């Protein structure tokens, strides 16, 4: 894109803006982006920072310093889920006689915050606070499949399953009191209060009949709950659960035909990032000073976690661009394989664009892998802007950039 902008005499932001995928556009697989295609909004959100960055580095470089600065920009779009394959997720929420509310979630949280977000979604759908949920996470004996683990698909795919499970349990609770959809729930031990005007009532969960039909997972859950309470006996174990909500969702995708046409993903993440760098032209070293990242996340269920994902992705992208290199037979540990530390991290400005995803839970589609994809090309674009050198191999280690700078000086 930078090459095209240079040949056409266009600003690097402008060429991306005029070509940005937008609502109603058709992808190369023939899929029409009917909603949640926020790349134009991401670029618009960067414009003021982009123009300020260009002016700032021009002023810095005017005196011809050894440490030259540059700004770069890059965009990305990323499919959420398995490519053209089924990617289902199932969730279960149970309510026991003693008022124990348990969320059984097969999505393993490895740092992306899925456990927090999925509970928030389930709690919102059910109408009880997240603090009242007991969590069982990633236990293959007790939980159903939640698909592959990544933040970008768990919020979208498992988030819908969690929402449907919460809504299913809520419907069953409201049916007990013949209450309307706007009723408020309150759970205090075995006392479940459904507040809905004249239809309000308080139910003693201990007086309810047990769930009549439990799946294999449900039976295992009942046993686990009873064991956690110190009880034994299969009959008693089965009497514990009085209500359960089930939710399953699989993104609407299709396989690609012989011409590569189809719907490989139900939704896509979009982002635009800009980087400002300082290059020591004598040593070939690069310091990333600032990154501004605008991401279309559909809806930010937990804005703090979304920003954390963006920061983490930027750290990985910085490592990809400047440090991380594996050499077979030589690279044995982190003494040889460099990764960014806090001292390498730039100032980061995160901009959350919320273009709702109609298929997603409350409009969300998540962010995970997308957070790192645009970082490295934005940094390489900035290096080119600072030095005029187009690097085509990562990581841009000092000796590689130094050699490229010397070749440029020699006119090669």
C-alpha positions in Angstrom: 0.0 0.0 0.0 2.9 2.4 0.7 4.4 1.5 -2.7 1.1 2.3 -4.4 0.7 5.6 -2.4 4.2 6.7 -3.5 3.6 5.9 -7.1 0.3 7.6 -7.1 1.4 10.6 -5.1 -1.1 10.0 -2.4 -0.9 10.2 1.4 -0.5 6.8 3.0 -3.6 7.3 5.2 -5.6 8.6 2.2 -5.0 5.6 0.0 -6.1 3.3 2.7 -9.2 5.3 3.5 -10.4 5.4 -0.1 -9.9 1.6 -0.4 -11.2 0.6 3.0 -13.8 -2.2 3.1 -17.1 -0.8 4.2 -20.7 -1.8 4.7 -22.2 -3.3 1.6 -18.8 -4.1 0.1 -18.2 -7.6 -1.3 -15.1 -9.6 -0.3 -12.9 -11.7 -2.6 -15.0 -14.7 -1.6 -18.2 -13.0 -2.7 -19.4 -12.3 0.9 -21.3 -9.1 1.4 -20.3 -7.2 4.5 -23.8 -6.2 5.7 -22.8 -4.9 9.1 -19.9 -4.4 11.6 -17.4 -3.3 9.0 -15.8 -0.5 10.9 -12.5 0.0 9.1 -13.4 3.4 7.7 -14.3 4.6 11.2 -11.0 3.2 12.5 -9.0 5.2 9.9 -11.1 8.3 10.6 -10.3 7.9 14.3 -6.6 8.0 13.4 -6.6 11.0 11.1 -5.9 13.7 13.7 -3.0 11.6 15.2 -1.7 10.8 11.8 -1.5 14.5 10.7 0.0 15.5 14.0 2.6 12.7 13.7 3.6 13.8 10.2 4.1 17.4 11.4 6.0 16.3 14.5 8.5 14.1 12.7 9.0 16.6 9.9 10.0 19.2 12.5 12.3 16.8 14.2 14.0 15.7 11.0 14.5 19.2 9.6 17.9 19.6 11.1 19.2 16.3 9.7 19.8 14.5 13.0 21.5 11.2 13.4 18.3 9.8 15.1 15.6 10.2 12.5 11.9 9.7 13.1 9.1 8.4 11.0 5.4 7.5 11.2 3.8 4.5 9.6 0.3 3.1 9.2 -1.2 -0.3 8.5 -4.7 -1.8 8.4 -6.0 -5.3 8.9 -9.1 -7.4 8.8 -9.3 -10.8 10.4 -12.0 -13.5 10.4 -13.3 -14.7 13.7 -13.7 -18.5 14.0 -12.7 -21.5 11.9 -12.3 -20.9 8.2 -15.4 -22.3 6.4 -15.9 -24.9 9.2 -18.3 -25.6 12.0 -17.1 -23.9 15.2 -19.8 -24.6 17.8 -19.8 -23.7 21.5 -22.1 -25.0 24.2 -22.6 -23.5 27.7 -24.6 -24.5 30.8 -25.8 -22.7 33.8 -27.3 -24.6 36.8 -29.2 -23.6 39.8 -29.1 -25.9 42.9 -31.5 -26.3 45.8 -29.2 -24.2 48.1 -29.1 -21.4 45.6 -25.7 -22.2 44.2 -25.6 -20.7 40.6 -22.9 -22.4 38.5 -21.6 -21.5 35.1 -20.0 -24.4 33.3 -17.7 -23.0 30.6 -15.4 -25.1 28.5 -13.4 -22.1 27.1 -10.0 -22.2 28.8 -8.9 -18.7 29.7 -5.2 -18.4 29.0 -5.0 -14.7 29.6 -7.5 -13.3 27.1 -10.1 -12.6 29.8 -12.7 -15.0 28.4 -13.9 -16.2 31.8 -14.7 -12.6 32.9 -16.4 -11.6 29.6 -18.5 -14.8 29.3 -19.7 -14.5 32.9 -20.6 -10.9 32.2 -22.6 -11.9 29.2 -24.3 -14.8 31.0 -25.1 -12.6 34.0 -26.7 -9.9 31.8 -28.8 -12.5 30.0 -30.0 -14.1 33.2 -30.5 -10.9 35.2 -28.3 -11.7 38.3 -24.9 -10.2 39.1 -21.7 -11.9 38.1 -20.6 -12.1 41.7 -23.3 -14.7 42.3 -21.9 -17.2 39.8 -19.7 -20.1 40.7 -17.3 -21.0 37.8 -16.3 -24.3 36.4 -13.9 -23.6 33.6 -12.1 -25.8 31.1 -12.9 -29.1 32.9 -13.5 -31.6 30.1 -15.3 -34.0 32.5 -17.8 -31.3 33.5 -18.1 -28.8 30.6 -19.2 -29.0 27.0 -17.0 -28.1 24.1 -16.3 -24.3 23.6 -14.3 -24.6 20.4 -10.7 -23.4 20.0 -9.4 -20.9 22.5 -8.8 -17.3 21.4 -10.3 -14.1 22.5 -11.5 -13.1 19.1 -13.7 -16.2 18.7 -14.6 -16.9 22.4 -16.3 -13.5 22.9 -18.2 -14.0 19.6 -18.9 -17.8 19.5 -18.9 -18.8 23.2 -20.4 -15.4 24.1 -23.5 -16.3 22.2 -23.7 -19.7 23.8 -23.3 -18.1 27.3 -26.1 -15.6 26.4 -28.5 -18.3 25.2 -27.8 -20.3 28.4 -28.6 -17.3 30.5 -31.7 -16.5 28.6 -32.8 -20.2 28.7 -32.5 -20.3 32.5 -34.2 -16.9 32.8 -37.2 -18.1 30.8 -37.5 -21.1 33.1 -37.4 -19.0 36.2 -39.9 -16.5 34.9 -42.3 -19.4 34.0 -42.3 -20.5 37.7 -44.0 -17.2 38.6 -45.8 -16.6 35.3 -43.8 -13.3 35.3 -43.3 -10.9 32.4 -40.0 -10.5 30.5 -39.0 -7.4 32.5 -39.2 -9.0 35.9 -36.2 -8.5 38.3 -34.5 -11.4 39.9 -32.9 -11.6 43.3 -31.2 -14.7 44.7 -30.4 -15.0 48.5 -29.4 -18.5 49.3 -32.3 -20.9 48.5 -34.7 -17.9 48.3 -35.3 -16.8 44.7 -37.4 -13.6 44.4 -39.1 -12.6 41.1 -40.2 -9.0 41.2 -42.9 -8.2 38.7 -45.7 -6.1 40.3 -48.7 -8.3 41.2 -47.0 -11.4 39.8 -44.1 -11.0 42.3 -43.3 -14.0 44.4 -40.4 -15.6 46.4 -39.7 -19.3 45.7 -37.9 -21.7 48.1 -35.6 -23.6 45.7 -35.5 -26.4 48.2 -39.2 -27.2 47.4 -38.7 -27.5 43.7 -38.5 -30.8 41.9 -35.1 -31.7 40.5 -34.2 -31.3 36.8 -36.0 -34.2 35.1 -33.5 -34.9 32.3 -29.7 -34.3 32.5 -27.1 -34.9 29.8 -23.9 -36.8 30.5 -22.3 -33.5 31.4 -25.2 -32.5 33.6 -25.0 -35.7 35.6 -21.3 -35.2 36.1 -22.0 -31.6 37.2 -24.6 -32.8 39.7 -22.1 -35.2 41.2 -19.4 -32.5 41.4 -21.7 -30.1 43.1 -22.7 -32.7 45.7 -19.1 -33.7 46.3 -18.1 -30.0 46.8 -20.8 -29.9 49.5 -19.4 -33.0 51.2 -22.3 -35.2 50.3 -22.4 -38.8 48.8 -24.9 -41.0 47.2 -26.1 -41.0 43.6 -29.7 -40.4 44.5 -28.9 -37.3 46.6 -26.6 -36.0 43.9 -29.3 -36.0 41.3 -31.7 -34.2 43.6 -29.4 -31.1 43.8 -30.1 -29.4 40.5 -33.5 -27.8 40.2 -33.1 -25.6 37.1 -30.6 -25.4 34.2 -30.1 -23.2 31.2 -28.5 -24.6 28.1 -27.0 -22.6 25.2 -25.3 -23.6 21.9 -24.3 -21.6 19.0 -22.4 -22.2 15.7 -21.5 -19.2 13.5 -23.3 -19.1 10.1 -20.6 -19.9 7.6 -20.4 -21.9 4.4 -17.7 -23.8 2.6 -15.9 -22.3 -0.4 -17.0 -23.6 -3.8 -14.6 -24.6 -6.6 -14.3 -20.9 -7.5 -13.4 -19.9 -3.9 -16.8 -18.3 -3.3 -18.6 -18.6 0.0 -18.9 -17.2 3.6 -15.7 -18.4 5.4 -16.4 -16.3 8.5 -19.5 -14.9 10.1 -17.8 -11.7 11.1 -14.5 -9.9 10.8 -12.4 -7.7 13.1 -11.0 -4.5 11.6 -8.3 -2.2 12.8 -6.0 0.6 11.7 -2.7 1.3 13.6 -0.1 4.0 13.3 3.4 3.9 14.8 6.0 6.5 15.4 9.7 5.4 15.6 13.1 6.8 16.1 16.0 5.2 14.1 19.6 5.6 15.0 21.1 5.8 11.5 24.6 5.1 12.8 23.8 2.0 14.7 20.7 0.7 12.9 18.6 0.5 16.1 14.9 1.3 16.2 12.9 2.6 19.1 9.1 2.6 18.9 7.9 5.8 20.5 4.1 5.8 20.1 1.4 3.6 18.7 -2.2 4.6 18.1 -4.5 1.6 17.6 -8.1 1.9 16.5 -10.0 -1.4 16.6 -13.6 -2.2 15.5 -14.7 -4.7 18.3 -18.4 -4.7 17.6 -19.2 -3.8 21.2 -16.8 -3.6 24.1 -18.4 -5.9 26.7 -15.4 -5.1 29.0 -13.5 -2.1 27.7 -10.6 -2.5 30.1 -10.1 -6.1 29.0 -10.3 -5.0 25.3 -7.6 -2.4 25.9 -5.5 -5.1 27.7 -5.8 -7.3 24.6 -4.7 -4.5 22.3 -1.7 -3.7 24.5 -0.7 -7.4 24.6 -1.1 -7.7 20.8 1.0 -4.6 20.2 3.8 -6.1 22.4 3.7 -9.3 20.3 3.7 -7.3 17.1 6.6 -5.2 18.3 8.5 -8.4 19.0 7.7 -9.7 15.6 8.9 -6.5 13.9 12.1 -5.9 15.8 13.3 -8.8 18.0 11.9 -12.3 17.8 13.9 -14.7 15.7 14.1 -18.4 16.0 17.2 -20.1 14.5 16.9 -23.9 14.4 19.7 -25.6 16.2 20.8 -22.4 17.9 17.9 -20.8 19.7 17.5 -22.7 22.9 15.9 -20.3 25.5 15.0 -16.7 26.1 18.6 -15.7 26.4 18.8 -16.3 22.7 15.2 -15.4 21.7 14.5 -11.8 22.6 11.0 -10.7 23.5 9.8 -7.2 24.4 10.0 -6.0 28.0 8.3 -3.1 29.6 11.3 -1.0 28.7 10.7 -1.6 25.0 7.0 -0.7 25.0 5.9 2.6 23.5 3.2 4.9 24.6 -0.1 3.3 23.4 -3.4 5.1 22.6 -6.3 2.7 22.2 -9.4 3.8 20.3 -12.4 1.4 20.5 -14.7 1.6 17.6 -18.1 -0.1 18.2 -19.8 -1.0 15.0 -22.3 -3.6 16.3 -22.1 -7.2 15.0 -25.7 -8.3 14.7 -24.8 -12.0 15.1 -22.7 -11.3 18.2 -23.7 -11.3 21.9 -25.0 -7.8 22.5 -23.2 -6.6 19.3 -19.7 -7.9 20.3 -17.3 -9.8 18.1 -14.1 -9.6 20.2 -10.5 -8.8 19.8 -7.5 -11.1 20.2 -5.2 -12.0 17.4 -6.3 -8.9 15.4 -4.5 -6.7 18.0 -1.0 -7.8 16.8 -1.6 -8.0 13.0 -1.3 -4.4 12.1 1.6 -3.6 14.5 4.6 -4.9 12.6 3.7 -3.4 9.2 3.0 -0.1 10.8 6.5 -0.1 12.4 8.1 -1.1 9.1 6.2 1.7 7.3 7.5 4.1 9.9 11.1 2.9 9.4 10.8 3.5 5.7 9.4 7.0 6.3 12.3 7.8 8.7 15.1 6.4 6.5 13.8 5.7 3.0 14.8 2.1 3.4 12.1 -0.6 2.6 12.7 -3.6 4.8 11.2 -6.8 3.6 12.4 -9.2 6.3 11.5 -9.4 10.0 12.8 -9.0 12.6 14.5 -5.8 11.6 17.6 -6.4 13.7 20.2 -3.6 13.9 22.7 -5.3 11.7 20.1 -5.8 8.9 18.9 -2.2 9.0 22.5 -0.9 9.3 23.4 -2.9 6.1 20.4 -1.6 4.3 21.2 2.0 5.3 24.8 1.6 4.0 23.5 0.1 0.7 21.2 3.0 0.3 24.1 5.5 0.9 26.1 3.6 -1.7 23.2 3.9 -4.2 22.8 0.2 -4.5 
